[in-house]
Each structure stands twice: as C-alpha cells, then as structure tokens.
C-alpha cells in the first residue's frame, strides 16, 4: 500500500567557499588559488611547526560578516575559534581551526531558504591520488586558506530549489567580492543531505559529496531521491552513509568516510583571542552596511520594476557581461524611460545571439550550462555604441530592421553606429516619420503624376520627390528618397 502516501524529500545544504584575501586565515602565506607550483605558499605557521602562533585574518572575518548582513542574519557579538580534531594527512596540525559554539553568523535567509549558520574556518591541503591508486601527493598551498561554511536548514524540497539556492549564493559571494566561488575550481563546494520522509516523519539521511557543478548537484539529488524512494517502497531501509557522485555513470556511490566522524573533540583554541565584535567599530552592522553593494536580489527587483522580463532580469543579474552593458546603456536615462525596455530586449535577443555565435565558434566542446566566465566571449559592442543604436531607434531615426543590421556591423569592428547609418543612408528621417510610409502616401495622393512619370515624363518624379521632402520636412537623404521612390513606382534603376 506504499502508493497511498508519498515520500517527501527533505534536503539541507552545506556549502564551503574559499574567501578572497591576500593571505591565509592565520598566517601571512599567500592565498592564491591560481598558483600552479605545489607547496610554495607555505610557512611555519600553516605547516604547523612547533612554537608558531596563528593570527586572525581580519579581512576574512569581515567577508563572513558582510555575507551575514546580506543574508539578514544575526551577527555574533562574541566569537571564538575552536579546534576540530581529526587526523588526516591534509591537515598539518592534526586539527582544523573552525567555529563551533559561536559562529560569526546565525540565521538569515536566501532565496526563501532559511540559513542555520555561517562560520569561518581554514581549508585543508589538497591531496592528489595517483591514477593507479598507489600513491598520494599533497599540496599545502591550500592549507590554511580562509574558508566560509554555510549551513542551511533542512527545508529544501527539490533538486531545482537546491540548485537555485546554490546559484544565488554564488552570485551573492561574487557581488560581495567575498569569493570567486567557481565550483569547477573547488572554490565553492557543495554537500547535500537528503532524506525521504513520510507522514511528517523524517527519514534516514544520506550525504552526497564531490559535487563540482550545479548540474552535477541537481542530478545527484534527483538520483538520490529516486534511489531512496525505491528502497523505501520495497519496504527496505535506507542506510545512513556518505556518498560520492560519479559524473560519468551519473549515479551516487557509497564512499569510505575519512574518520569515525562522531567526536571531533571541539575546544576553544588557546592560541587565539576571542573576539568581542560588538566592541570593534569596523565590525558593527552599521559600518558593514555602509560597504554593501547592490545585491543580486535588489538588482533583479529594480530591473523587473523597470518592466524588464523576469528571465531577462535574471540573465542580466547573473551574467556580468550583460549586466555591465545594460547598466552602461541605461545610465543617464530617466527612470521609466521606454528606452530601458528597448535596450533590454535588444540585449536579451540580439546581443545574446551574437555572443552565442562567437562562443560556439570558439569552443564547441563547452557545455553551455556550465559556462565558465573565463572562456566565454566578450561583449562585442561598447555601451556607448549600443546606447546610440537604441537612441536612434527610439527616436525613430532608424527602423528596427536597420538597428539589427547596424548592431551586427558595429559589433564587427567597433564602428560608430551613427556613421554606419549615415554612410549607408539608413536613416529613415530625422522628423521621425517613416520614409516608406510617406512615399506610399504621396504616390496614392497623386496617381496622375505617377502615370505621367511612367509615360516618360522625368519632371513628374521631381514633383513627387518634392512632395515627399515637404512631408518629411526635408529630413531625408535625397539619394535614398529617390531610390525608394523609383522602387515604389517600379521604375528601372
Ligand atoms: Mn567545514
């Protein structure tokens, strides 16, 4: 009778992000994720030589507190660092400096998901296992890099919601300049806890690690929901365990847990001072609020309020290139200007199309879902030139057809759109009237004169052109006008 009631997924996320700082969390070794030579950014402190003492990196503390402000969480007024003891070669000290009792941030919310806590800790070294599995080498460049850990409440109910949350967090970290948060580079690492409950009773949870892209994360969660549901529907029990995600096989697999995770024997680190944050002026909420940029959610709301479609607003907020162009174009226009929407539509359609063409030409391997900012094409047109096109279009100097052509043309070599339109006679008329419409109207008004012209009376054409010019108040290119007139009458060129 298992079909009588449905199993409901409950998902919680644990997300680690490497923070952008000059130096490591507790010493002056460089924090440089791009360093390719192993074991160069190390010193006696992060290598845990006896007698060395750690010093707290203030920038790292500030990053986490700013994240807390953005999440509308509670900022700690007292905090301390604890030793989380476990033994593993990637941990030189034999413990990780983390926060247990007093996280920097408690509560808060993002994308409708409640946050439990955000705390600060240090990263471990990176281990590289040889393909044969016979040896492991360790690079300590990453050991001691400041790491933020965010834990959500188990309130997420689908893979999509989990993915949306993680994407929004990545954006937030980038807007705050707190982390590059590239999942492919391990700068942001997501772990998901999934359980299937029934009739309000929570099920046994399974933890999935090794999720190095948003897509992998969503697929792993979907897979796990199906797997656990099938087990439960057979009347069997889900085993509590930690799994990895095999991207090739598209399935989760049980992983050996590195420690008997139970007891980390947390205790406050005796070498580090506790911090009374409420007594430190630079860490007050007020001081931190003064440093906040416009956040992704705020920017999205501003665009939507201006009439931009939700999906376009999302694209401008998450794609830095499109966002910059849009901001550059609308700068100086008054609020509610219809030009704003016009610009949004041309960016979302025409500019995005040009980008897609260039990206697929430059790299066909790349999965568009996993676009990495570093290998994506650059915006082909300057905000200044793009703004000119939108203004010409809005003043009806050029038609929408012409606008698209001028955009393509200007994107090729950066030429001034006004020059392009001028040189090619693409202006409709400065009066804003449409030349084609005026020509058609003039011909209708003077059928006799048209007949005269067709019978070979050249002066008749001059008369018609004069009438058009008058209607257009002279604001038309005579050469273009003559050509359009001859075309409309059906005369040979
Ligand atoms: Mn952690």
Boltz pocket constraint, residues with backbone or C-beta under 6 A from the ligand:
constraints:
  - pocket:
      binder: B
      contacts: [[A, 16], [A, 121], [A, 149]]
      max_distance: 6.0
